[in-house]
Amino acid sequence: MISFFLAVVTREWVLAWRSRADLMVALTFFVLVATLFPFGVGSDEALLRRIAPGILWVTALLSVLLTLPRLFEHDWRDGTLEQLLLSAEPAPLWLAAKLLAHWLVSAVPLALLAPLLALLYDVESIVLVMLPVTLFLGTPMLTLIGAVGAALILGVRSGAVLLALLVLPLFVPVLIFGADAVDSARQGLPVAGHLALLAGGTLAAAALAPWGCLAALRLAVES
Amino acid sequence: MALLEWDRLACRRGQRLLFHDLSATFSGGEIIRIAGPNGVGKSTLLSAVAGLAPLEAGTIRFQGRAITDADDAWRAALLYLGHSLAAHELLTPRENLRFLVTLLGQRPALAAIDAALAEVGLAAQRRLPLRLLSAGQRRRVGLARLFFASERPVWLLDEPLTALDQSFVGILTARIEAHARKGGVVLLTTHQEAPFATPPRTLDLTLFRPQQERAA
């Protein structure tokens, strides 16, 4: 069972590495957009500090969204999805392996880069800590919710646009708690509640999203 | 006892009923060719039998027991090769085959993988990404899985002979016949003549079309 899990993770990583240009696009998008804002807003340091958490969270969220359409697309087209569904291993196992591998290559780099970009906004040092912490806690929820959307759009023309319409409203709570946690920390307010909510949301998504995702994948294979 | 029984199967695709009242029994050692023109529902039938698509009606029995949704025992008894062979173009034949065999629940040594690739004529290409190989060579990678599936009694092969050269068609039919000799059931679809030693039993799907379409 563990070796099967690792086999799926390894395959995803090898594929991610060999098509790394795709991931670089999303990462470059994050860096560029986050860099553009200080130029646009001007040198009002107080304002920049205030908007930094929200802007970095929104750009990270959009960068995650960019990587989602390809999550199942290839597996669905080349028949791998059929073979995964027919394998004797429990379906949540390979799905978890796929999503974990995807999160590690698509979201973790964002969390690691975010503090560097935050320097452009002249932020307080607590923000440099809180940004990666909240992104680590919150982005798994984005990947999980996004996976349901990515499974639903299989076989749909202009699916990427539809995916954005489907999942962006669901990303709103994650954004609110993520950005607000960073902002509260900036003002010296307690953040334990925010972090607990982010972690709780991620756990709830981990419990619920795979079932929706698998149901959508089965539907995609049927047609 | 029949290994596999179909009792009044019917399949629908969208609004259209493809076939109905399809009953048949298959015993170990049989090779069955599912015949009929394009669009008659051959692929739909195979994927429904595999449990990937819903049946409109009917029951499938394996070793006398009706199979259910998400039937682990049935999935473990079955090898399904869809029209797409589940090989990724960015992976090498070796990586692809290793993953596909893992999905069969096995953990073969690299030597066994390489031996199977040599068997399908890809010994020299085993480290090249699939995108550098020809269409026929890519299909060989997916078909190499057959060399690891002798423990699975029921093989469902959708167009296994497409895009293959004559010599490999020979290798493949020999592999299929060997599986049948060992007591397996092989159901396949093909539009080309396969050089089986004895002609396979043919199941003509057009006979099970809905009445109004049969006249047309």
Boltz contact constraints between the chains, C-beta under 6 A:
constraints:
  - contact:
      token1: [A, 7]
      token2: [B, 102]
      max_distance: 6.0
  - contact:
      token1: [A, 11]
      token2: [B, 99]
      max_distance: 6.0
  - contact:
      token1: [A, 15]
      token2: [B, 90]
      max_distance: 6.0
  - contact:
      token1: [A, 18]
      token2: [B, 90]
      max_distance: 6.0
  - contact:
      token1: [A, 78]
      token2: [B, 84]
      max_distance: 6.0
  - contact:
      token1: [A, 78]
      token2: [B, 86]
      max_distance: 6.0
  - contact:
      token1: [A, 79]
      token2: [B, 82]
      max_distance: 6.0
  - contact:
      token1: [A, 79]
      token2: [B, 84]
      max_distance: 6.0
  - contact:
      token1: [A, 79]
      token2: [B, 85]
      max_distance: 6.0
  - contact:
      token1: [A, 79]
      token2: [B, 86]
      max_distance: 6.0
  - contact:
      token1: [A, 80]
      token2: [B, 86]
      max_distance: 6.0
  - contact:
      token1: [A, 82]
      token2: [B, 52]
      max_distance: 6.0
  - contact:
      token1: [A, 82]
      token2: [B, 82]
      max_distance: 6.0
  - contact:
      token1: [A, 83]
      token2: [B, 86]
      max_distance: 6.0
  - contact:
      token1: [A, 83]
      token2: [B, 103]
      max_distance: 6.0
  - contact:
      token1: [A, 86]
      token2: [B, 75]
      max_distance: 6.0
  - contact:
      token1: [A, 86]
      token2: [B, 80]
      max_distance: 6.0
  - contact:
      token1: [A, 87]
      token2: [B, 103]
      max_distance: 6.0
  - contact:
      token1: [A, 88]
      token2: [B, 75]
      max_distance: 6.0
  - contact:
      token1: [A, 88]
      token2: [B, 76]
      max_distance: 6.0
  - contact:
      token1: [A, 88]
      token2: [B, 105]
      max_distance: 6.0
  - contact:
      token1: [A, 221]
      token2: [B, 52]
      max_distance: 6.0
  - contact:
      token1: [A, 222]
      token2: [B, 53]
      max_distance: 6.0
